[in-house]
Every structure is written in structure tokens, then in C-alpha cells.
Amino acid sequence: MKTVTERFLTYVKHHTTSDESSDTFPSTKRQLAFAAFLAKECEAIGLQSVSVDAYGYVTALLPGNTANAPTIGFISHMDTSPDASGENVLSNIVENYDGKAIPLNGTVLSPKEFPSLKEYIGQTLITSDGTTLLGADDKAGIAEILTAAEYLLAHPEIPHGDIRIAFTPDEEIGKGVDFFDVDKFHADFAYTLDGGRIGELEYENFNAARAIIRIKGKNVHPGSAKNVMKNAALIGTEIASLLPERETPAKTEGYEGFFHLCSFEGDVTSATLNYIIRDFNADSFAHRKELLRLIVERKNAQYNNCIELDLHDEYYNMLSQIEPHMEIVSLAKQAMLDCGITPIIQPIRGGTDGARLSFMGLPCPNLFAGGHNFHSNYEYVPVPSMEKAVSMIVRIAELAATTLDFQKNV
């Protein structure tokens, strides 16, 4: 049997960055290559009904050995974030971490900047070399699911129902389940292994929207520009300045929402602002979108309709879909406790495939995969956290098959 660490170190070598500008699904061919690789991994450990469909979804079945047990899905995504390079990832293994700064190539992973490091003194940590992200988001989740599946196959004395496994592309660009067939997956409920530090258990997430603001300016000689020039870049700064100064990612936490200016490109002739809008509360979410519409409307009146707003929703808070099925949250919580893990129940300040799947009829809370500092060159994952995730998956499967009260509630 391969260890979870062995699997993880193999998977991060695969370049699987998704591409937001692509008009294909999946957005990059490299994800299809990784999907084919994972399908072979599934077959090698003895999983059944292994397939990769035209969209790149990898699915597999671990048949159950217990009657009347629910069918559980475990899901992770294959792509890595475009926010940092995921090509030529070189892993850096730090054994018996001493609590000090970790020198990387061109930078330092320091507990002064990332205090969470202090929680893992004495443990083995895995980082990248500092020039790329690591890929724990979400290749740690993939490694944990397959390691748990192999363990269950090697230990038939552990009771469990059917276990459905899926690996999805393009989660990082919000398209991960655009073509996912929930009915064909045939699970009663599922969990994504896409959370951060050990213990995270999440069933609330942001409501999310994206806004693209395109401004068409008019460029004339600046010496004779009075009442004629429309400086698109300057108009863009005016729009940005009208949004609440303190409602940005760098100044919010917990249940606080925000406007995030992801990119701003332009000059006098044209400019484009790319925003994401996030809020947990549906009413506040609607208010944020309306505020942006009103700002654009006001500026269009001022500048003779030179601004175009493309505003669309991306996903919604899964809480409303999970609340009728809180027994699956209790199941995960008990599994963590049984494995010596302290559950950390908190909202996701982001989104997962599970949020959209929950609205598609598959209740799907999110569980920790163990990593920290996702989407950056400072990403790292403690090995014991991945090992605990494997134990948690096994225990969830066992509890679901043996807990009569839970079975009656499903």
C-alpha cells in the first residue's frame, strides 16, 4: 500500500492549473492528462466502475460490504489555482519542524507572518520550493481519498456501504460541477475534501457573484482635452473609490462580506475592472450587487453611457440545503472526535464544488484536507494532518454503516 504522503508527492508533480480565459471544459488539456493518470490509480488499487468522461470527471466505486448502509460520496478537485504557478512543482520536506522560519527559493515561510506554523512543531511539513504553489489544494484531498479507499479494500472487516469517488476539474475557476451528473453518481450524500487545517468542518459558504466592468474612453491630445476626453482608466478609479473602503478581503473576516478587485487593466481609451462579490447573507449579497449597479448607473449618467456592467451569480450559500440533513454534519463531527481530531466548525470564506452540488440535490459539506496558505507560494501541508484525514474518511464510512439512528435519518 502507498502512504498518503507518497501519493501526494506524486500528484503535485502533475501540472493541472485551470485557465479562467479558456472556453473549453475542462479549461486545460493538462487536467485531462491527470484525470487519465488518476483513473489508472483507481484501477490499480482495485476500485470498480472506473471512468473518465468527456468532461474530465473521474469516477469510481468502492463496493459496500454491509446491507442497508447509505452510499457516501467523497470528492476532490484536480486543478490548482491560477493565482500562482503550478508548473514544475518541487516539493520540500521539512522533518521535525523546529518552529523557525523555513527558507525557500527567493522567499521565507515564517511563523511571524504565518503563526499557524507554530501549531505543527515537531511534525513533518511539506512545502514547495517557494517558486510555485504546492497543490495541497486539492491534491491532498485526492491522496487522502484514494489512500482511505485502498485501506478499506485491504481491511474487509471494516463495515461500510457503497462509496462513490469523484475527482473534478476546474473547481478553482468556479466551473467544477458544470457538467457533473448527480443522478449517475448515485450517492445519498457526499463530502468534499477541500478544506484547510485539520479539523475544519464546513457547511456554510459565501454567496458569490462576479462583476466585469468595461469602460470605453475617448482619447484626444491632452493639451486640448477639456470637456472632450474620457479617461477610461480614471473613470475606473472613480468607480473603485465609491465602494466601501473597509469591505475588502484584507479588512474582513468571519461572516463579513467584501468586494474584491481582482484585476484592473486599461488606459485612456479603454479599461476593464474584474470584481468578485462575496457575502454569507442573501439580503446583504443582493444589496452589494445593487450598490455596484447604482454606482455604474451614476457614472454612466455622468459620462454618457460609456460603461458596460456584466454582473452574474456564481454560487450560493449551501447552508439552506444542508440544514435539512444535519445528520451528515453530525456524522463527520463524530468521526473526527473518534479519530482524536477537534472539529472546527466555521463558514468557508470561499466556495467549493460541494456548495453547488448541494443545490443540485447532493448534500455535500466540506471537510479538511490539511493544507494552509492555499493559492500561494507559501502553501504547506503537515503530513500528520493528511494521515488524520485518511482515518476520518474510514471512520465516516464505518459509522454510517453501523449507526442505526443515522441510517434511519438518511
N, C-alpha and C positions, 0 to 999 in steps of 0.2 A: 504493500500500500504506500502511496505517496503521502507525504505530510502536507499540511495546508501551506506551509512555507515553500516547499518545493514547487507546488503548483503555482503559487503566487509569483515566485521569481521567474517562472517560465512565461506566465501570461503577460507580465508587464513588458516583456521584450517585444510584444506584438504592437505595432503602431496602429492605433484604432481611433484616432481623433476624428470627430464628426465635423461637418462643414455646414455652417448656417446658410451660406450663399448657394449651396447646391440645390438643384431642382429634381434630384433623383431620390429614391428611397431604397436602401439606405443612402445616406448622403455621400458616402465614400466607399469605394470598392475594397479598401483595406479591411473594413468591417466584415465584408463577406468572406474574406480570406480567414479571418479569425473565427467566424462562425463555423466554417468547414473544419477548422482545427478543433474547436470545442466539440463538434459532433463526433469526431473520432475519439476524443477523450471520453465522451459519454459511452460510446460503444465499448471502449477498452475496459471500462470498469464494470460493464455488464448491464447497463440500463437498456430498456426496451423502447420500441417505437420512436427511435431517434430520427429526427428530421431537421432539415434546414429548408425553409420555404423560399419563394421568390423574393420575399422582402427581407430575408436575412434572419428571421426568427429561428432560434434553435430551441427545440422542444424535445423532452424525453420523459419516460415513465419509469418509476421505480414501483413495481407491483407490490401491493399490500400483502400482509400475511395474517390479517385479522378481519373477521367479518364485522359488518356494521360500523366500521370506522369511517370518519369523514375523509374525503380526498383533499389534501392540502397542496397548494402550490408554493413553490419557492422561486423567486425571480430576482435576477440582477441584470445590469446593462453592460454591454460590451464596449461602448465608446468611451473615450475620455474627452475632457472639456477642451474646446478650442482656446480657452483663456491662457493656456501655457503649452509649450511644445510637448508632444507625447511621442516624439520620434527619437529612436536610439536611446531609450531609457537604460541607464546604467545604475543598477542597484548598489546601495551602500549599506552594509550590515554593521550595526553598532552593538556589540555584545556587552552585556553587563553595564548598561549605560550609567555613567557616574554623576549625572545631574549638571554637567558643564556644557558649554557651547560646543556644538558639533561643526567642525569646519567642513565646508563643501566647496565645490569648484566655483570660485568667484563670489561666494557669499558665506553666511554663517547661520545655522539653525540654533538660535539662542533661547534659553529659558527666560531671559529678560523680556524678549519680545513675545515668546510663546510659553507662558507659565505652565501650560498643560504638560510640558515635558517633565516637570518635577514629579508628576504622578507615576512615572514609569522608571524611576531609578532602580537599577539592578536588573531590568528587563532587557531583552534583545529588541532593538528597534531597526526598522528598515526605512531608509530614505532613498531618494535618487542622488545622483552626484551633484545636484544643485543647478544643472543646466536645463533640466526638464521637470515636469511633474513626475510623480511616481506611478500613479494609476491605481492606487488603492480604491479610488472611486471610479469604477466599482469592481475591479478585478479581484479585490479582496473578497467581495461578496460571491463572485463566481467560484473562487477557490474554496471558500467555506462550504458552499452548497454541494459541490462535487466531492469534497472530502467527506462530508457527512453522509452523502449517498453511498459512497464506497464503504464507509464504516457500517452502515445499516445492512448492506449486502453481505458483508463479512460476519455479521452478527445476527443471524436469523432468529435468535432467541428474543430479540427486542421486538415487541409487538408494534405494528404500525399499519395504517391504511395505505391506499394508493398515494404516491407522492408524484406530483407533476412538477417538472422543472422547465423554466424558460429563461433564455438569455436574449435580451432585446438590443437593437441598435438605436442610435440617435436620441437617447434619453436626454443628453446634455443640451440638445437644441430644441427640446420640447416636443419631439415628434415620436417618442419611443414606442407608443402603442397605437399609432395612427391606423395600422392595419392588423392589429392583434385580434385574433379570433377567440373571444372569451368562451363561446359555446364549445368550440373544438378543444380548447384547453381542458375543459371539463373538471374544474376544481370547485369545491364548495366554498372555499375562501383561500386566500393566499397571503404571503408576506414578501415584501421586497427586502432584500439585504442590501441596503443602500445608505444606512445611517453612518454617523461618525463614531465618537468614542464609545467604549464599552459600556453597555447598559442602556443605551438610547432605545426608547420605545415610543413611537410617534404615530398619532392618528389625527393630527391637525396639521394643516399646511396653509401657505398663502393662497388667497385668490390672486390670479396673475393675469396681467394684460401687457401687451407690447404696443408702443406708440412710435411711429416713424413720422417725423415732421420734415417735409421737403419745402424749401423756400426758394423761389425764383426771384433773383435780384435783377437790377439794371445797372450796368457799368458804363460810366462816362468819364471823361477826364476830370480828375478831382478839382482842377482849377476852375471848372465851370459846372460843378455838380449840384449847386443849390437848387432844391425843390425838384431835382430830376433823378439823382442817384438813389437806388435802393440797394443798400449794402446787405446782402443776404446773411453773411456771417454775423454782422452786427445785430440784425433782427433776431437771429438765433440766440445771441447772448441775452437779448431783452426777454425772450420767452423763458429762458432758463432762470433768469433773475426773478421772475414772477412766481415761481414755485417756492413752497416753504423751505427756507434755508436749512432748518434743522431736521427736515424729514428726508434724509438721505441715508444710505446704508451705514456710513461711517458714524452716524449720530443716533442710531436707533438700535433697539434690542427687544427681546421678548416678543410681546404681541404688537409692537409698534410697526406700522407700515411705512412705506417710503416711495419716493420717486428716484430712479437711478438712471443717470445719464451715462449710457454705455459707450457712446461714441458721438463725436461732433466733427464733421468734415465739411469744409467749404471755403469759399472766398466771396468776393463781392457778387459774382454772378449767380452762384447757387450754394446752398448749404443743406446738410441733412443732419438731423438730430435723432438719435436712436435711444428711446427710453424703455425701461421696464417699470411697471407699476405693481406694487405688492401691498396687500392688506389682508388680515385674517377675517375681519368683519365685513359682511356683504354690503351693509349700508355705507360704511366708510370707503370700501372699494369703489362703489358706484359714485360716491362724492369725489374721489380722486380723479376718476375718469371725466366727470362733468367739469371739474375745475380746469383740466387741461383743454377740454373743448372750448370753454368760455375764454381762456387765455388766447387760444388760436383765433377764435371769432373776433375778439377785441383787436388783435394785431392785424387781422385781415381787413377790418374796417379802417384801421389806421394806414395800411399800406396797399389798399386797393386790391385785395384778394390775391395776394401773391404766395399764399401759404396753403399747403395741402397736408391734411392730417389723416394718416392711416392708423386707426386705433382698433385693436381686436383682442378679445379674451383668449388666454392660452389654457388655463386650467383653473379649477375651483377647490375650495377647502373641502377635504374628504370627510370632515367631522360629521356632517349630516348623513353621510352614507355608512359610517362606521357605528354611530350611536345605536342603531337597532341590532347591532351584532357585537356588543361589548364583551361577550364571552370569548371572542377570539383575542381580544386585548388581554383579558384575564389569563387566558391560556399561555400567552407569551410571557406575561409577568411571572406566573408561577414557574415556568420553565427556567427563567433566569434565576429566580430565587433558589431553585433546586440545584442549579449549577454554581452557586456561590457568587452570583452576579447581582449587584444592586441596581434595580431598574431606575432609569432616569426618564420619567415621562414628561415630555416637553413638546411644544409645537415645532414643526420644521420651518425654519426661516428659508424656505425654498419650496421645491416641489419634487415629486418622484413619479415614476410610472404608476405607482400604486394609487396615487390620487385620481388619475384619470381612469384607471381600471375599476376603482370603487364606483365611479359614476357609470361605468359600463356594465355594472351588475356583479362585479367580483370584489367583495370587500377585501381590502388589502392594506393593512397597517405596515409601517416601516420599522425595521429592526437594524441595530448597529452592525456595521461591518468592521469597525475598529479604527479607521483612519482619522487623521487630523489634517487641517490646513489644505483641504481639497482645492483643486483648480490652480495650484501654485507650485513653484519650485521648492517650497518649504513643506510639502506634503510628507507625512511619515505615518507608519503604522507599527504598533507594538505587536510582536509575534504572539504573546500570550492572549491578546485580545482576539486575534483570529482563531486561536485554538479554542477559546471560550465560546466563540460564535458557532463553531462546529458542534460543540457539546450542547449548546442551546437548541440548534436545529434538531438534533437527535432526540432531545428531551421533549420538544414540542410534538414531534411525531408520536412518541411513546405515550405522552399524556392524552393526546387526542383519541388514541385508540383504547385507552384503559379507563378514562374518567367517564363514568356513566352519566353524571349530571351534565357534563359538557356535550356528550353525544345527543342527549335529549333536547338540548337547546339549539343544536345545529339544524 
